[in-house]
Amino acid sequence: MNPHDYSYSFLRYCQDREAGEFANIGVLFWCPQDRFLGFRGSHRYARLTHFFDDLDRDGYRLLVAHVERRFDHMAEEILHGLPLDSLPASARELAFKVVPEDDGSLLWSPARGGLTADPAAELTQVYDRFIGKHHEVKEATRREDQDVFRQVFRPIFTSPKLAGKIHEHEVAAPLARHVFKNAWKNGVWNVYETLSFDLTDPDSIDRKAYTWHSRSEFLSQASEAPKLHYLLGKPTLPGNARHYGRAKDILNSCKGITLIEEDEAADFGRDLESRVLSSEHE
């Protein structure tokens, strides 16, 4: 994929413009050649309370959610617009359509830019570098993805019957790409990713599900669309069971996804061996 120009602008929260204090709370990312518009905002306000003691926490979260919805809607309109539609060159031109330049508490930074072959990944890198590392707390996990894979699913993919038949495969779509460590092909690529939802914070379970739902939508647009299989690690905290159920509903709302839970591993392993071996005789 050839690299294309992009620009981005930070959304800043400034409670008192005369005081001049502000904090970056989001970033709008725009790649016109790919018609990719993405906005990521932080819902966490702990850092902001160091600047603004009287921050309206609920109001702040509602404000960020409103901006996110507006840009999500705009992104859909742009993506599905006519090819000859005139598109702005800078993210700031689109930014002001949702958050105008007035005397409110939100303002935009000057635009910056660069080149990228993967707009979605570039947006994540910009957000993590300039905003996420300041606002986001590392997700508290009881078991990481690799822990669930090693403890539950790895013996399946390394079994003698599947030796030499499982390979690494990269799915490259127009707006996203991902390397799956375990995959095999039978007409189409069957790819497998382990997702641990054994997290401490219930909100983290929701965020992870939404992240992989969005990523799946982009990956399904690859020219050689894969069959996505997610190997799930369930919460060990009983209080998170409801959030885990919702996470599965979120993932299942994306067409073409198969979910395999860890207590289904034995049946999954037998079925995988049968399917892979039978495909060699077709």
PyMOL commands that set and color helices and strands:
alter all, ss='L'
color gray80, all
select helices_A, chain A and resi 32-34+48-51+57-79+91-98+119-135+145-157+160-162+202-219+238-252+262-279
alter helices_A, ss='H'
color red, helices_A
select strands_A, chain A and resi 4-13+23-31+36-41+106-108+112-116+167-172+177-185+189-196+227-233+257-261
alter strands_A, ss='S'
color yellow, strands_A
deselect
rebuild
show_as cartoon
